[in-house]
Amino acid sequence: MKRFSTTSVSRAVLMIGLLLLIFSGIVIAVQSYFSYSMTTEAAERCYELGGFPEIEKSGWQMTHFECHID
């Protein structure tokens, strides 16, 4: 039976850690993009109506949106 050396085990742990880090970065980037596009679309629709948008965000979620039209 072949035994694994500590070098191969530490290398495997490092690879798993790097993959998790890359995956986390991708998830954060995608969430940030969709949050930005949702906010931008809502604001642009308000401007098209001749209004002024009031937007409150908490983290990546839009918690309050109001379009003030004179």
MARMIVEX-533813 format. One record per atom (N, C-alpha, C, O): residue number from 0; residue in one letter; y, z, x negated. Coordinates in steps of 0.05 Angstrom, whole numbers. Atoms other than C-alpha are relative to their C-alpha. Layout:
<pt><num>NUM</num><residu>A</residu><yy>Y</yy><zz>Z</zz><xx>X</xx></pt>
...
END
This chain:
<pt><num>0</num><residu>M</residu><yy>-24</yy><zz>0</zz><xx>-17</xx></pt>
<pt><num>0</num><residu>M</residu><yy>0</yy><zz>0</zz><xx>0</xx></pt>
<pt><num>0</num><residu>M</residu><yy>25</yy><zz>0</zz><xx>-18</xx></pt>
<pt><num>0</num><residu>M</residu><yy>27</yy><zz>16</zz><xx>-36</xx></pt>
<pt><num>1</num><residu>K</residu><yy>-24</yy><zz>3</zz><xx>17</xx></pt>
<pt><num>1</num><residu>K</residu><yy>67</yy><zz>-21</zz><xx>-28</xx></pt>
<pt><num>1</num><residu>K</residu><yy>22</yy><zz>20</zz><xx>10</xx></pt>
<pt><num>1</num><residu>K</residu><yy>27</yy><zz>22</zz><xx>34</xx></pt>
<pt><num>2</num><residu>R</residu><yy>-21</yy><zz>-19</zz><xx>-7</xx></pt>
<pt><num>2</num><residu>R</residu><yy>122</yy><zz>32</zz><xx>-30</xx></pt>
<pt><num>2</num><residu>R</residu><yy>27</yy><zz>-14</zz><xx>-3</xx></pt>
<pt><num>2</num><residu>R</residu><yy>31</yy><zz>-30</zz><xx>-21</xx></pt>
<pt><num>3</num><residu>F</residu><yy>-27</yy><zz>11</zz><xx>2</xx></pt>
<pt><num>3</num><residu>F</residu><yy>195</yy><zz>15</zz><xx>-18</xx></pt>
<pt><num>3</num><residu>F</residu><yy>15</yy><zz>17</zz><xx>-20</xx></pt>
<pt><num>3</num><residu>F</residu><yy>13</yy><zz>41</zz><xx>-21</xx></pt>
<pt><num>4</num><residu>S</residu><yy>-16</yy><zz>-15</zz><xx>19</xx></pt>
<pt><num>4</num><residu>S</residu><yy>241</yy><zz>33</zz><xx>-74</xx></pt>
<pt><num>4</num><residu>S</residu><yy>26</yy><zz>10</zz><xx>14</xx></pt>
<pt><num>4</num><residu>S</residu><yy>34</yy><zz>-1</zz><xx>35</xx></pt>
<pt><num>5</num><residu>T</residu><yy>-25</yy><zz>-11</zz><xx>-11</xx></pt>
<pt><num>5</num><residu>T</residu><yy>304</yy><zz>73</zz><xx>-61</xx></pt>
<pt><num>5</num><residu>T</residu><yy>22</yy><zz>-21</zz><xx>0</xx></pt>
<pt><num>5</num><residu>T</residu><yy>40</yy><zz>-20</zz><xx>17</xx></pt>
<pt><num>6</num><residu>T</residu><yy>-20</yy><zz>21</zz><xx>2</xx></pt>
<pt><num>6</num><residu>T</residu><yy>345</yy><zz>12</zz><xx>-81</xx></pt>
<pt><num>6</num><residu>T</residu><yy>-2</yy><zz>-18</zz><xx>25</xx></pt>
<pt><num>6</num><residu>T</residu><yy>18</yy><zz>-25</zz><xx>36</xx></pt>
<pt><num>7</num><residu>S</residu><yy>3</yy><zz>18</zz><xx>-23</xx></pt>
<pt><num>7</num><residu>S</residu><yy>316</yy><zz>-31</zz><xx>-25</xx></pt>
<pt><num>7</num><residu>S</residu><yy>7</yy><zz>15</zz><xx>26</xx></pt>
<pt><num>7</num><residu>S</residu><yy>18</yy><zz>3</zz><xx>44</xx></pt>
<pt><num>8</num><residu>V</residu><yy>-7</yy><zz>-15</zz><xx>-23</xx></pt>
<pt><num>8</num><residu>V</residu><yy>325</yy><zz>25</zz><xx>26</xx></pt>
<pt><num>8</num><residu>V</residu><yy>30</yy><zz>3</zz><xx>2</xx></pt>
<pt><num>8</num><residu>V</residu><yy>42</yy><zz>-1</zz><xx>24</xx></pt>
<pt><num>9</num><residu>S</residu><yy>-30</yy><zz>-3</zz><xx>-1</xx></pt>
<pt><num>9</num><residu>S</residu><yy>398</yy><zz>37</zz><xx>7</xx></pt>
<pt><num>9</num><residu>S</residu><yy>13</yy><zz>-27</zz><xx>5</xx></pt>
<pt><num>9</num><residu>S</residu><yy>34</yy><zz>-28</zz><xx>18</xx></pt>
<pt><num>10</num><residu>R</residu><yy>-11</yy><zz>27</zz><xx>-5</xx></pt>
<pt><num>10</num><residu>R</residu><yy>410</yy><zz>-38</zz><xx>7</xx></pt>
<pt><num>10</num><residu>R</residu><yy>-3</yy><zz>-7</zz><xx>30</xx></pt>
<pt><num>10</num><residu>R</residu><yy>15</yy><zz>-19</zz><xx>41</xx></pt>
<pt><num>11</num><residu>A</residu><yy>4</yy><zz>6</zz><xx>-29</xx></pt>
<pt><num>11</num><residu>A</residu><yy>381</yy><zz>-43</zz><xx>78</xx></pt>
<pt><num>11</num><residu>A</residu><yy>20</yy><zz>16</zz><xx>17</xx></pt>
<pt><num>11</num><residu>A</residu><yy>31</yy><zz>6</zz><xx>36</xx></pt>
<pt><num>12</num><residu>V</residu><yy>-20</yy><zz>-16</zz><xx>-14</xx></pt>
<pt><num>12</num><residu>V</residu><yy>425</yy><zz>15</zz><xx>101</xx></pt>
<pt><num>12</num><residu>V</residu><yy>28</yy><zz>-12</zz><xx>-3</xx></pt>
<pt><num>12</num><residu>V</residu><yy>43</yy><zz>-12</zz><xx>17</xx></pt>
<pt><num>13</num><residu>L</residu><yy>-26</yy><zz>13</zz><xx>5</xx></pt>
<pt><num>13</num><residu>L</residu><yy>486</yy><zz>-19</zz><xx>70</xx></pt>
<pt><num>13</num><residu>L</residu><yy>3</yy><zz>-25</zz><xx>17</xx></pt>
<pt><num>13</num><residu>L</residu><yy>24</yy><zz>-29</zz><xx>29</xx></pt>
<pt><num>14</num><residu>M</residu><yy>-1</yy><zz>25</zz><xx>-16</xx></pt>
<pt><num>14</num><residu>M</residu><yy>469</yy><zz>-85</zz><xx>105</xx></pt>
<pt><num>14</num><residu>M</residu><yy>4</yy><zz>6</zz><xx>29</xx></pt>
<pt><num>14</num><residu>M</residu><yy>19</yy><zz>-7</zz><xx>43</xx></pt>
<pt><num>15</num><residu>I</residu><yy>-3</yy><zz>-8</zz><xx>-28</xx></pt>
<pt><num>15</num><residu>I</residu><yy>461</yy><zz>-51</zz><xx>172</xx></pt>
<pt><num>15</num><residu>I</residu><yy>29</yy><zz>11</zz><xx>6</xx></pt>
<pt><num>15</num><residu>I</residu><yy>41</yy><zz>4</zz><xx>26</xx></pt>
<pt><num>16</num><residu>G</residu><yy>-27</yy><zz>-10</zz><xx>-3</xx></pt>
<pt><num>16</num><residu>G</residu><yy>527</yy><zz>-15</zz><xx>162</xx></pt>
<pt><num>16</num><residu>G</residu><yy>21</yy><zz>-22</zz><xx>0</xx></pt>
<pt><num>16</num><residu>G</residu><yy>40</yy><zz>-22</zz><xx>16</xx></pt>
<pt><num>17</num><residu>L</residu><yy>-18</yy><zz>23</zz><xx>1</xx></pt>
<pt><num>17</num><residu>L</residu><yy>563</yy><zz>-80</zz><xx>144</xx></pt>
<pt><num>17</num><residu>L</residu><yy>-2</yy><zz>-16</zz><xx>26</xx></pt>
<pt><num>17</num><residu>L</residu><yy>19</yy><zz>-25</zz><xx>36</xx></pt>
<pt><num>18</num><residu>L</residu><yy>3</yy><zz>15</zz><xx>-25</xx></pt>
<pt><num>18</num><residu>L</residu><yy>534</yy><zz>-115</zz><xx>205</xx></pt>
<pt><num>18</num><residu>L</residu><yy>13</yy><zz>15</zz><xx>23</xx></pt>
<pt><num>18</num><residu>L</residu><yy>26</yy><zz>2</zz><xx>40</xx></pt>
<pt><num>19</num><residu>L</residu><yy>-13</yy><zz>-16</zz><xx>-21</xx></pt>
<pt><num>19</num><residu>L</residu><yy>557</yy><zz>-58</zz><xx>250</xx></pt>
<pt><num>19</num><residu>L</residu><yy>30</yy><zz>-2</zz><xx>-2</xx></pt>
<pt><num>19</num><residu>L</residu><yy>44</yy><zz>-3</zz><xx>18</xx></pt>
<pt><num>20</num><residu>L</residu><yy>-29</yy><zz>2</zz><xx>5</xx></pt>
<pt><num>20</num><residu>L</residu><yy>626</yy><zz>-61</zz><xx>219</xx></pt>
<pt><num>20</num><residu>L</residu><yy>11</yy><zz>-27</zz><xx>9</xx></pt>
<pt><num>20</num><residu>L</residu><yy>32</yy><zz>-29</zz><xx>22</xx></pt>
<pt><num>21</num><residu>I</residu><yy>-8</yy><zz>26</zz><xx>-7</xx></pt>
<pt><num>21</num><residu>I</residu><yy>631</yy><zz>-136</zz><xx>229</xx></pt>
<pt><num>21</num><residu>I</residu><yy>-1</yy><zz>-3</zz><xx>31</xx></pt>
<pt><num>21</num><residu>I</residu><yy>17</yy><zz>-14</zz><xx>43</xx></pt>
<pt><num>22</num><residu>F</residu><yy>2</yy><zz>1</zz><xx>-29</xx></pt>
<pt><num>22</num><residu>F</residu><yy>606</yy><zz>-131</zz><xx>301</xx></pt>
<pt><num>22</num><residu>F</residu><yy>22</yy><zz>16</zz><xx>14</xx></pt>
<pt><num>22</num><residu>F</residu><yy>33</yy><zz>6</zz><xx>34</xx></pt>
<pt><num>23</num><residu>S</residu><yy>-22</yy><zz>-16</zz><xx>-12</xx></pt>
<pt><num>23</num><residu>S</residu><yy>656</yy><zz>-76</zz><xx>317</xx></pt>
<pt><num>23</num><residu>S</residu><yy>27</yy><zz>-14</zz><xx>-2</xx></pt>
<pt><num>23</num><residu>S</residu><yy>43</yy><zz>-14</zz><xx>16</xx></pt>
<pt><num>24</num><residu>G</residu><yy>-24</yy><zz>15</zz><xx>3</xx></pt>
<pt><num>24</num><residu>G</residu><yy>712</yy><zz>-118</zz><xx>289</xx></pt>
<pt><num>24</num><residu>G</residu><yy>3</yy><zz>-23</zz><xx>19</xx></pt>
<pt><num>24</num><residu>G</residu><yy>24</yy><zz>-29</zz><xx>30</xx></pt>
<pt><num>25</num><residu>I</residu><yy>0</yy><zz>22</zz><xx>-18</xx></pt>
<pt><num>25</num><residu>I</residu><yy>692</yy><zz>-177</zz><xx>331</xx></pt>
<pt><num>25</num><residu>I</residu><yy>6</yy><zz>10</zz><xx>29</xx></pt>
<pt><num>25</num><residu>I</residu><yy>21</yy><zz>-3</zz><xx>43</xx></pt>
<pt><num>26</num><residu>V</residu><yy>-4</yy><zz>-11</zz><xx>-27</xx></pt>
<pt><num>26</num><residu>V</residu><yy>689</yy><zz>-134</zz><xx>394</xx></pt>
<pt><num>26</num><residu>V</residu><yy>29</yy><zz>8</zz><xx>4</xx></pt>
<pt><num>26</num><residu>V</residu><yy>41</yy><zz>3</zz><xx>25</xx></pt>
<pt><num>27</num><residu>I</residu><yy>-28</yy><zz>-9</zz><xx>-2</xx></pt>
<pt><num>27</num><residu>I</residu><yy>758</yy><zz>-105</zz><xx>380</xx></pt>
<pt><num>27</num><residu>I</residu><yy>19</yy><zz>-24</zz><xx>2</xx></pt>
<pt><num>27</num><residu>I</residu><yy>38</yy><zz>-24</zz><xx>18</xx></pt>
<pt><num>28</num><residu>A</residu><yy>-17</yy><zz>24</zz><xx>-1</xx></pt>
<pt><num>28</num><residu>A</residu><yy>788</yy><zz>-174</zz><xx>367</xx></pt>
<pt><num>28</num><residu>A</residu><yy>-2</yy><zz>-14</zz><xx>27</xx></pt>
<pt><num>28</num><residu>A</residu><yy>19</yy><zz>-23</zz><xx>38</xx></pt>
<pt><num>29</num><residu>V</residu><yy>3</yy><zz>13</zz><xx>-27</xx></pt>
<pt><num>29</num><residu>V</residu><yy>759</yy><zz>-203</zz><xx>432</xx></pt>
<pt><num>29</num><residu>V</residu><yy>14</yy><zz>16</zz><xx>21</xx></pt>
<pt><num>29</num><residu>V</residu><yy>28</yy><zz>4</zz><xx>38</xx></pt>
<pt><num>30</num><residu>Q</residu><yy>-14</yy><zz>-17</zz><xx>-20</xx></pt>
<pt><num>30</num><residu>Q</residu><yy>784</yy><zz>-144</zz><xx>473</xx></pt>
<pt><num>30</num><residu>Q</residu><yy>30</yy><zz>-2</zz><xx>-2</xx></pt>
<pt><num>30</num><residu>Q</residu><yy>44</yy><zz>-4</zz><xx>18</xx></pt>
<pt><num>31</num><residu>S</residu><yy>-29</yy><zz>2</zz><xx>5</xx></pt>
<pt><num>31</num><residu>S</residu><yy>853</yy><zz>-149</zz><xx>442</xx></pt>
<pt><num>31</num><residu>S</residu><yy>10</yy><zz>-27</zz><xx>10</xx></pt>
<pt><num>31</num><residu>S</residu><yy>31</yy><zz>-28</zz><xx>23</xx></pt>
<pt><num>32</num><residu>Y</residu><yy>-8</yy><zz>27</zz><xx>-9</xx></pt>
<pt><num>32</num><residu>Y</residu><yy>856</yy><zz>-224</zz><xx>456</xx></pt>
<pt><num>32</num><residu>Y</residu><yy>2</yy><zz>-1</zz><xx>30</xx></pt>
<pt><num>32</num><residu>Y</residu><yy>22</yy><zz>-11</zz><xx>41</xx></pt>
<pt><num>33</num><residu>F</residu><yy>0</yy><zz>2</zz><xx>-29</xx></pt>
<pt><num>33</num><residu>F</residu><yy>837</yy><zz>-217</zz><xx>529</xx></pt>
<pt><num>33</num><residu>F</residu><yy>22</yy><zz>18</zz><xx>13</xx></pt>
<pt><num>33</num><residu>F</residu><yy>33</yy><zz>11</zz><xx>33</xx></pt>
<pt><num>34</num><residu>S</residu><yy>-21</yy><zz>-17</zz><xx>-9</xx></pt>
<pt><num>34</num><residu>S</residu><yy>886</yy><zz>-160</zz><xx>539</xx></pt>
<pt><num>34</num><residu>S</residu><yy>27</yy><zz>-14</zz><xx>-3</xx></pt>
<pt><num>34</num><residu>S</residu><yy>44</yy><zz>-13</zz><xx>15</xx></pt>
<pt><num>35</num><residu>Y</residu><yy>-25</yy><zz>15</zz><xx>5</xx></pt>
<pt><num>35</num><residu>Y</residu><yy>942</yy><zz>-202</zz><xx>508</xx></pt>
<pt><num>35</num><residu>Y</residu><yy>3</yy><zz>-23</zz><xx>20</xx></pt>
<pt><num>35</num><residu>Y</residu><yy>25</yy><zz>-27</zz><xx>31</xx></pt>
<pt><num>36</num><residu>S</residu><yy>-2</yy><zz>23</zz><xx>-18</xx></pt>
<pt><num>36</num><residu>S</residu><yy>926</yy><zz>-263</zz><xx>550</xx></pt>
<pt><num>36</num><residu>S</residu><yy>4</yy><zz>8</zz><xx>29</xx></pt>
<pt><num>36</num><residu>S</residu><yy>19</yy><zz>-5</zz><xx>44</xx></pt>
<pt><num>37</num><residu>M</residu><yy>-4</yy><zz>-9</zz><xx>-27</xx></pt>
<pt><num>37</num><residu>M</residu><yy>922</yy><zz>-223</zz><xx>615</xx></pt>
<pt><num>37</num><residu>M</residu><yy>30</yy><zz>9</zz><xx>4</xx></pt>
<pt><num>37</num><residu>M</residu><yy>42</yy><zz>2</zz><xx>24</xx></pt>
<pt><num>38</num><residu>T</residu><yy>-28</yy><zz>-10</zz><xx>-2</xx></pt>
<pt><num>38</num><residu>T</residu><yy>990</yy><zz>-190</zz><xx>602</xx></pt>
<pt><num>38</num><residu>T</residu><yy>20</yy><zz>-24</zz><xx>-1</xx></pt>
<pt><num>38</num><residu>T</residu><yy>39</yy><zz>-24</zz><xx>14</xx></pt>
<pt><num>39</num><residu>T</residu><yy>-17</yy><zz>23</zz><xx>2</xx></pt>
<pt><num>39</num><residu>T</residu><yy>1022</yy><zz>-256</zz><xx>581</xx></pt>
<pt><num>39</num><residu>T</residu><yy>0</yy><zz>-17</zz><xx>25</xx></pt>
<pt><num>39</num><residu>T</residu><yy>21</yy><zz>-26</zz><xx>34</xx></pt>
<pt><num>40</num><residu>E</residu><yy>2</yy><zz>16</zz><xx>-25</xx></pt>
<pt><num>40</num><residu>E</residu><yy>996</yy><zz>-293</zz><xx>643</xx></pt>
<pt><num>40</num><residu>E</residu><yy>15</yy><zz>14</zz><xx>22</xx></pt>
<pt><num>40</num><residu>E</residu><yy>29</yy><zz>0</zz><xx>38</xx></pt>
<pt><num>41</num><residu>A</residu><yy>-14</yy><zz>-14</zz><xx>-22</xx></pt>
<pt><num>41</num><residu>A</residu><yy>1022</yy><zz>-239</zz><xx>690</xx></pt>
<pt><num>41</num><residu>A</residu><yy>30</yy><zz>-1</zz><xx>-4</xx></pt>
<pt><num>41</num><residu>A</residu><yy>45</yy><zz>-6</zz><xx>15</xx></pt>
<pt><num>42</num><residu>A</residu><yy>-28</yy><zz>1</zz><xx>5</xx></pt>
<pt><num>42</num><residu>A</residu><yy>1090</yy><zz>-238</zz><xx>656</xx></pt>
<pt><num>42</num><residu>A</residu><yy>11</yy><zz>-28</zz><xx>5</xx></pt>
<pt><num>42</num><residu>A</residu><yy>33</yy><zz>-31</zz><xx>16</xx></pt>
<pt><num>43</num><residu>E</residu><yy>-9</yy><zz>27</zz><xx>-4</xx></pt>
<pt><num>43</num><residu>E</residu><yy>1096</yy><zz>-314</zz><xx>657</xx></pt>
<pt><num>43</num><residu>E</residu><yy>2</yy><zz>-7</zz><xx>30</xx></pt>
<pt><num>43</num><residu>E</residu><yy>20</yy><zz>-21</zz><xx>38</xx></pt>
<pt><num>44</num><residu>R</residu><yy>-1</yy><zz>5</zz><xx>-29</xx></pt>
<pt><num>44</num><residu>R</residu><yy>1080</yy><zz>-317</zz><xx>732</xx></pt>
<pt><num>44</num><residu>R</residu><yy>24</yy><zz>14</zz><xx>12</xx></pt>
<pt><num>44</num><residu>R</residu><yy>37</yy><zz>3</zz><xx>30</xx></pt>
<pt><num>45</num><residu>C</residu><yy>-23</yy><zz>-15</zz><xx>-10</xx></pt>
<pt><num>45</num><residu>C</residu><yy>1134</yy><zz>-265</zz><xx>744</xx></pt>
<pt><num>45</num><residu>C</residu><yy>26</yy><zz>-16</zz><xx>-7</xx></pt>
<pt><num>45</num><residu>C</residu><yy>44</yy><zz>-18</zz><xx>9</xx></pt>
<pt><num>46</num><residu>Y</residu><yy>-24</yy><zz>15</zz><xx>9</xx></pt>
<pt><num>46</num><residu>Y</residu><yy>1185</yy><zz>-305</zz><xx>703</xx></pt>
<pt><num>46</num><residu>Y</residu><yy>3</yy><zz>-26</zz><xx>16</xx></pt>
<pt><num>46</num><residu>Y</residu><yy>25</yy><zz>-34</zz><xx>22</xx></pt>
<pt><num>47</num><residu>E</residu><yy>-1</yy><zz>24</zz><xx>-17</xx></pt>
<pt><num>47</num><residu>E</residu><yy>1166</yy><zz>-368</zz><xx>743</xx></pt>
<pt><num>47</num><residu>E</residu><yy>12</yy><zz>5</zz><xx>27</xx></pt>
<pt><num>47</num><residu>E</residu><yy>24</yy><zz>-13</zz><xx>39</xx></pt>
<pt><num>48</num><residu>L</residu><yy>-11</yy><zz>-7</zz><xx>-26</xx></pt>
<pt><num>48</num><residu>L</residu><yy>1185</yy><zz>-332</zz><xx>806</xx></pt>
<pt><num>48</num><residu>L</residu><yy>29</yy><zz>9</zz><xx>-2</xx></pt>
<pt><num>48</num><residu>L</residu><yy>42</yy><zz>15</zz><xx>18</xx></pt>
<pt><num>49</num><residu>G</residu><yy>-27</yy><zz>-8</zz><xx>5</xx></pt>
<pt><num>49</num><residu>G</residu><yy>1252</yy><zz>-314</zz><xx>775</xx></pt>
<pt><num>49</num><residu>G</residu><yy>4</yy><zz>30</zz><xx>-2</xx></pt>
<pt><num>49</num><residu>G</residu><yy>26</yy><zz>41</zz><xx>2</xx></pt>
<pt><num>50</num><residu>G</residu><yy>-1</yy><zz>-29</zz><xx>2</xx></pt>
<pt><num>50</num><residu>G</residu><yy>1235</yy><zz>-241</zz><xx>765</xx></pt>
<pt><num>50</num><residu>G</residu><yy>-1</yy><zz>10</zz><xx>-28</xx></pt>
<pt><num>50</num><residu>G</residu><yy>-2</yy><zz>-5</zz><xx>-48</xx></pt>
<pt><num>51</num><residu>F</residu><yy>2</yy><zz>-14</zz><xx>25</xx></pt>
<pt><num>51</num><residu>F</residu><yy>1232</yy><zz>-191</zz><xx>710</xx></pt>
<pt><num>51</num><residu>F</residu><yy>-24</yy><zz>19</zz><xx>1</xx></pt>
<pt><num>51</num><residu>F</residu><yy>-25</yy><zz>37</zz><xx>18</xx></pt>
<pt><num>52</num><residu>P</residu><yy>24</yy><zz>-16</zz><xx>-2</xx></pt>
<pt><num>52</num><residu>P</residu><yy>1164</yy><zz>-160</zz><xx>695</xx></pt>
<pt><num>52</num><residu>P</residu><yy>3</yy><zz>28</zz><xx>-12</xx></pt>
<pt><num>52</num><residu>P</residu><yy>17</yy><zz>32</zz><xx>-32</xx></pt>
<pt><num>53</num><residu>E</residu><yy>2</yy><zz>-28</zz><xx>11</xx></pt>
<pt><num>53</num><residu>E</residu><yy>1153</yy><zz>-85</zz><xx>685</xx></pt>
<pt><num>53</num><residu>E</residu><yy>-29</yy><zz>5</zz><xx>-4</xx></pt>
<pt><num>53</num><residu>E</residu><yy>-45</yy><zz>7</zz><xx>15</xx></pt>
<pt><num>54</num><residu>I</residu><yy>28</yy><zz>-2</zz><xx>7</xx></pt>
<pt><num>54</num><residu>I</residu><yy>1088</yy><zz>-74</zz><xx>649</xx></pt>
<pt><num>54</num><residu>I</residu><yy>-4</yy><zz>26</zz><xx>-16</xx></pt>
<pt><num>54</num><residu>I</residu><yy>11</yy><zz>32</zz><xx>-34</xx></pt>
<pt><num>55</num><residu>E</residu><yy>8</yy><zz>-23</zz><xx>15</xx></pt>
<pt><num>55</num><residu>E</residu><yy>1056</yy><zz>-9</zz><xx>627</xx></pt>
<pt><num>55</num><residu>E</residu><yy>-29</yy><zz>-3</zz><xx>-8</xx></pt>
<pt><num>55</num><residu>E</residu><yy>-46</yy><zz>-11</zz><xx>8</xx></pt>
<pt><num>56</num><residu>K</residu><yy>27</yy><zz>3</zz><xx>10</xx></pt>
<pt><num>56</num><residu>K</residu><yy>994</yy><zz>-9</zz><xx>584</xx></pt>
<pt><num>56</num><residu>K</residu><yy>-10</yy><zz>26</zz><xx>-12</xx></pt>
<pt><num>56</num><residu>K</residu><yy>6</yy><zz>42</zz><xx>-23</xx></pt>
<pt><num>57</num><residu>S</residu><yy>13</yy><zz>-23</zz><xx>13</xx></pt>
<pt><num>57</num><residu>S</residu><yy>946</yy><zz>45</zz><xx>562</xx></pt>
<pt><num>57</num><residu>S</residu><yy>-23</yy><zz>-11</zz><xx>-16</xx></pt>
<pt><num>57</num><residu>S</residu><yy>-44</yy><zz>-20</zz><xx>-5</xx></pt>
<pt><num>58</num><residu>G</residu><yy>20</yy><zz>13</zz><xx>17</xx></pt>
<pt><num>58</num><residu>G</residu><yy>906</yy><zz>21</zz><xx>503</xx></pt>
<pt><num>58</num><residu>G</residu><yy>0</yy><zz>-30</zz><xx>5</xx></pt>
<pt><num>58</num><residu>G</residu><yy>21</yy><zz>-43</zz><xx>1</xx></pt>
<pt><num>59</num><residu>W</residu><yy>2</yy><zz>28</zz><xx>-6</xx></pt>
<pt><num>59</num><residu>W</residu><yy>882</yy><zz>-48</zz><xx>522</xx></pt>
<pt><num>59</num><residu>W</residu><yy>2</yy><zz>-7</zz><xx>29</xx></pt>
<pt><num>59</num><residu>W</residu><yy>1</yy><zz>-30</zz><xx>37</xx></pt>
<pt><num>60</num><residu>Q</residu><yy>0</yy><zz>5</zz><xx>-28</xx></pt>
<pt><num>60</num><residu>Q</residu><yy>887</yy><zz>-40</zz><xx>597</xx></pt>
<pt><num>60</num><residu>Q</residu><yy>29</yy><zz>2</zz><xx>11</xx></pt>
<pt><num>60</num><residu>Q</residu><yy>44</yy><zz>19</zz><xx>3</xx></pt>
<pt><num>61</num><residu>M</residu><yy>-25</yy><zz>0</zz><xx>-13</xx></pt>
<pt><num>61</num><residu>M</residu><yy>947</yy><zz>-57</zz><xx>639</xx></pt>
<pt><num>61</num><residu>M</residu><yy>-2</yy><zz>21</zz><xx>23</xx></pt>
<pt><num>61</num><residu>M</residu><yy>-17</yy><zz>16</zz><xx>42</xx></pt>
<pt><num>62</num><residu>T</residu><yy>2</yy><zz>-21</zz><xx>-20</xx></pt>
<pt><num>62</num><residu>T</residu><yy>958</yy><zz>6</zz><xx>681</xx></pt>
<pt><num>62</num><residu>T</residu><yy>20</yy><zz>-3</zz><xx>23</xx></pt>
<pt><num>62</num><residu>T</residu><yy>16</yy><zz>7</zz><xx>45</xx></pt>
<pt><num>63</num><residu>H</residu><yy>-20</yy><zz>4</zz><xx>-21</xx></pt>
<pt><num>63</num><residu>H</residu><yy>1020</yy><zz>-16</zz><xx>719</xx></pt>
<pt><num>63</num><residu>H</residu><yy>14</yy><zz>-27</zz><xx>-5</xx></pt>
<pt><num>63</num><residu>H</residu><yy>21</yy><zz>-33</zz><xx>-28</xx></pt>
<pt><num>64</num><residu>F</residu><yy>-14</yy><zz>25</zz><xx>1</xx></pt>
<pt><num>64</num><residu>F</residu><yy>1051</yy><zz>-83</zz><xx>734</xx></pt>
<pt><num>64</num><residu>F</residu><yy>17</yy><zz>-3</zz><xx>25</xx></pt>
<pt><num>64</num><residu>F</residu><yy>8</yy><zz>1</zz><xx>47</xx></pt>
<pt><num>65</num><residu>E</residu><yy>-18</yy><zz>5</zz><xx>-22</xx></pt>
<pt><num>65</num><residu>E</residu><yy>1112</yy><zz>-97</zz><xx>777</xx></pt>
<pt><num>65</num><residu>E</residu><yy>19</yy><zz>-22</zz><xx>-8</xx></pt>
<pt><num>65</num><residu>E</residu><yy>29</yy><zz>-22</zz><xx>-30</xx></pt>
<pt><num>66</num><residu>C</residu><yy>-19</yy><zz>22</zz><xx>4</xx></pt>
<pt><num>66</num><residu>C</residu><yy>1154</yy><zz>-159</zz><xx>784</xx></pt>
<pt><num>66</num><residu>C</residu><yy>25</yy><zz>4</zz><xx>16</xx></pt>
<pt><num>66</num><residu>C</residu><yy>24</yy><zz>4</zz><xx>41</xx></pt>
<pt><num>67</num><residu>H</residu><yy>-25</yy><zz>-5</zz><xx>-14</xx></pt>
<pt><num>67</num><residu>H</residu><yy>1226</yy><zz>-144</zz><xx>800</xx></pt>
<pt><num>67</num><residu>H</residu><yy>15</yy><zz>-27</zz><xx>4</xx></pt>
<pt><num>67</num><residu>H</residu><yy>23</yy><zz>-40</zz><xx>-15</xx></pt>
<pt><num>68</num><residu>I</residu><yy>-14</yy><zz>25</zz><xx>-7</xx></pt>
<pt><num>68</num><residu>I</residu><yy>1258</yy><zz>-203</zz><xx>836</xx></pt>
<pt><num>68</num><residu>I</residu><yy>25</yy><zz>8</zz><xx>15</xx></pt>
<pt><num>68</num><residu>I</residu><yy>25</yy><zz>24</zz><xx>34</xx></pt>
<pt><num>69</num><residu>D</residu><yy>-27</yy><zz>-6</zz><xx>-12</xx></pt>
<pt><num>69</num><residu>D</residu><yy>1332</yy><zz>-200</zz><xx>853</xx></pt>
<pt><num>69</num><residu>D</residu><yy>4</yy><zz>-17</zz><xx>24</xx></pt>
<pt><num>69</num><residu>D</residu><yy>25</yy><zz>-14</zz><xx>37</xx></pt>
END
